[in-house]
Amino acid sequence: MCGETKPSRITTPAYPAYREGTRHNGAPFYEHISFIDNIEGKKTTAAAAGEGFWSIVVGAAAEESIKTGKVISIGELLKNNVIPSA
């Protein structure tokens, strides 16, 4: 409820049938709450932005390694894509 100065609506969160079939038990809803709390600077147990950055870097290196069949240097990957290491 947002009061008189903002739109207000009461609803029950729902997900598409294909998503409901995954038995996620509402986890994405709670993940979104943690994400917003993190952005607002509130303390959460969710991963910090830096942790997310490095998980993406490692995934990108793994994908590149699979595509090329070569060992990928994280430092070179960041340098070649002009991405400063955090």
Contacts in CASP RR format, 6 or more apart in sequence:
PFRMAT RR
TARGET T0000
AUTHOR 0000-0000-0000
METHOD contacts of the structure
MODEL  1
MCGETKPSRITTPAYPAYREGTRHNGAPFYEHISFIDNIEGKKTTAAAAG
EGFWSIVVGAAAEESIKTGKVISIGELLKNNVIPSA
1 8 0 8 1.000
1 10 0 8 1.000
2 8 0 8 1.000
13 26 0 8 1.000
13 29 0 8 1.000
15 24 0 8 1.000
15 26 0 8 1.000
15 28 0 8 1.000
19 28 0 8 1.000
31 46 0 8 1.000
34 44 0 8 1.000
34 45 0 8 1.000
34 46 0 8 1.000
35 46 0 8 1.000
37 43 0 8 1.000
37 44 0 8 1.000
37 46 0 8 1.000
38 44 0 8 1.000
38 46 0 8 1.000
38 48 0 8 1.000
38 49 0 8 1.000
47 55 0 8 1.000
50 86 0 8 1.000
53 86 0 8 1.000
54 86 0 8 1.000
57 74 0 8 1.000
57 77 0 8 1.000
57 78 0 8 1.000
57 83 0 8 1.000
58 74 0 8 1.000
60 77 0 8 1.000
61 72 0 8 1.000
61 74 0 8 1.000
61 77 0 8 1.000
62 72 0 8 1.000
64 72 0 8 1.000
64 77 0 8 1.000
65 71 0 8 1.000
65 72 0 8 1.000
75 85 0 8 1.000
77 83 0 8 1.000
78 84 0 8 1.000
78 85 0 8 1.000
END
